[in-house]
Structures are given as C-alpha cells and as structure tokens.
Amino acid sequence: MKIVIRAHHIISLGGYIVERNFPHRNIIVVNKSSEPIKIEVPVFEEDWIGVHRDLGLEIIPVNEDDNYLMMYNKAKAELDQIRANI
C-alpha cells in the first residue's frame, strides 16, 4: 500500500511498523520538498529508511529511549520555518 506525504508536511508511522524485530518504535517522516511524495507502508525492514531517504524525505527513527514528542516538535518547528520562508 502507498500513502502520499503532501508537500511541506510531517507524519508519524508508528502504526505502520509491523515487525516485532524492527529496531525503532516509531518513524517520523518529513517532506520538506514542494512536491508530494508517495511512500510504501507498512514498514517491514530497516532498509525502508534508506530507500525513502533517497526519495528526498527526512526520516527520523525513534528508538525506545528517545523522547518522541520532543523529536516530533523539533522536526515540525524546522518544517514551519521552511513554510514561513516560502
């Protein structure tokens, strides 16, 4: 299945991670470009990260000890700054 990340938007893929052995509990995806980008979901393996970074997306893996809300808000603030400069 594919979903579209609209231009200058951010999403969280925690509900789309289906492997128990996946090393991250969540993934934050940021599209800083001015074009929508399709991504493949659900996330099955770690190679997914590199493939989608190659598409121009910022991929932020969230581990068990990370503060998800802080990481999301930081990425959102950076994205808001980009939007303000458009």
C-alpha positions in Angstrom: 0.0 0.0 0.0 1.2 3.5 -0.6 0.3 6.8 1.1 1.2 10.3 -0.1 3.1 12.8 2.1 2.0 16.2 0.9 4.5 19.0 0.2 5.8 20.5 3.5 4.1 18.0 5.8 5.1 15.7 8.6 3.7 12.3 9.6 4.4 9.6 12.1 4.5 5.9 11.1 4.2 4.2 14.5 1.0 2.4 13.5 2.6 1.2 10.2 5.5 -0.6 11.7 4.6 -4.3 11.7 7.7 -6.2 12.5 8.4 -7.2 16.1 12.2 -7.2 15.5 12.2 -3.7 13.9 14.8 -1.7 15.8 12.7 1.5 16.1 9.4 2.1 17.8 8.3 4.9 15.5 9.5 6.8 12.4 8.9 10.4 11.8 8.7 11.3 8.1 9.2 14.9 6.9 8.6 16.1 3.4 10.4 19.4 3.1 10.1 19.5 -0.7 7.4 21.4 -2.7 6.1 18.1 -4.3 4.0 15.3 -2.8 5.9 12.0 -2.4 4.5 8.5 -2.2 5.8 6.2 0.4 5.4 2.4 0.9 3.6 1.3 4.0 3.6 -0.8 6.2 7.3 -0.7 7.3 8.7 -4.2 7.4 12.5 -3.8 7.4 15.2 -1.2 8.2 16.1 -0.9 4.5 12.9 1.1 4.1 14.6 4.1 5.8 17.4 4.3 3.2 15.1 3.8 0.2 12.8 6.7 1.4 15.7 9.0 2.2 16.8 8.5 -1.4 13.4 9.9 -2.4 14.3 13.2 -0.6 12.4 12.7 2.6 13.8 13.3 6.0 13.4 10.1 8.0 13.8 10.3 11.8 13.9 6.9 13.5 12.6 7.0 17.1 14.1 4.4 19.5 12.8 3.1 22.8 14.8 5.6 24.9 14.1 8.7 22.7 11.6 11.4 23.6 9.2 11.1 20.6 7.3 14.3 21.3 10.5 16.4 21.6 11.8 14.9 18.3 8.5 15.5 16.5 8.2 19.1 17.7 11.7 19.8 16.7 11.1 18.5 13.2 7.8 20.3 13.0 9.5 23.6 14.0 12.1 23.2 11.3 9.3 22.5 8.8 7.3 25.5 9.9 10.4 27.7 9.4 10.6 26.4 5.8 6.9 27.1 5.2 7.3 30.6 6.5 10.1 31.3 4.0 8.0 30.2 1.0 
